[in-house]
Amino acid sequence: MKEYDVIITVEAEKDLQDIFRYIALELLEPAVAMNLCDSIEREILKLSSMPDRHALYKNEPWFSRGLRFFPVGNFLIFYIVRDSDSSVHVLRVMYSKQNIQKRL
């Protein structure tokens, strides 16, 4: 089975930091924040094998670019698979109830 390198972009890393900060500092739940971010990162790392298993994002221009996504709790992970160099680029991590189209 082909292995892919998983690359978390600066934007996705910032999204994770913002999620952590909000839950830990605003909601005063640092343990919940740590567990959630660990869970998201574990699921992201699983993209190293069979990254095409998740659905394509249906809206353009993202559909044509091969943007895929999957949920982790109340959050959605958005990524693109590049078979040319066997890499997966995680672009964003977003709360599922916000305006996704606007933030992409």
N, C-alpha and C positions, 0 to 999 in steps of 0.2 A: 504494500500500500504506500502510495506517495505521501511524503511528509511536506508540509508547508511551513515556512517561517511566518510567525505571527508578529505583525508590527502594529503597535498602538501609536497612532498619530498624536501630535501635540494637542490637538483639539479634543480627542477622546480622553487623553490623560487629564486635561483641564476639567472635562465633564466629570470624571471620577472624583477629582479633588473637590469640585463644587458640591457634588452629591454628599461626599463625606462631611464636608464643612457644614452643610445645611442640617443634616441629621444630627451630627455631633454637637454643634454649637447652637443652632436655632431650636431644635427639638430636644436638646439636652439628652441625647441617647448615643453616647460614644461607642458603646459595645454593639448596638444595633448597626451603627454606621460602619464599624470595622467588619462585622459579619457580612453585611450586604456587599461592601466593596470587595471583600475576599471572594464571595460567591460569584460576583460579576467577573472578576479576573480569572477565576477557575474556568468558568464557562467560555470566556474569550480564548483561553489557552487551548481548549478542546478543538478550536478551529484548525489546529495543525493537521488534523486528519479529517477528510471528507467535508471540506468547507462548503461545498455546493449543496449540502443537505437542507439548508434553510431557504425559505421563500425569497423570491425576488420582490423588491419594492415596486408596486404597480404603477406609480406615477412617473411621468417624464419630467425632466430628462434622465432621471435616475434609473428607470427600467432599462433604457438602452445602454447605460453605462455598467450594467450588471450589479447594481447595488442590492445587497441582500440584508436581511435583518432577522433577529430572533429575540424573544422576550426572556428576561431574567427578572422574576418578580414583577414589579410595576415599571420596569425599565426596558427599553429596546436598544439592542446593540446593532449598529449599522456598519457594514463592511463590504469591501470589494475584493474578489479573488483575482489574482494575476497568475495565470497558468504559465506565462512566459518565463517567469523567474521563481515559480512555486512560492508565492508569497500571498499573505492575507493582510490587508490593510484595514484596521479598525478605525473608522472615521469619526463616529460619534456614539455617545451613550446618553440616551435621553429618557426623561420621564414620559411614560406612554400617554398621559392625559394632556400633554401640552401640544401646541401647534407644530407638529413634526415638519410639515412641508415648509413652513416659514424658517425653521431653524436649520434645515439641510442647506 
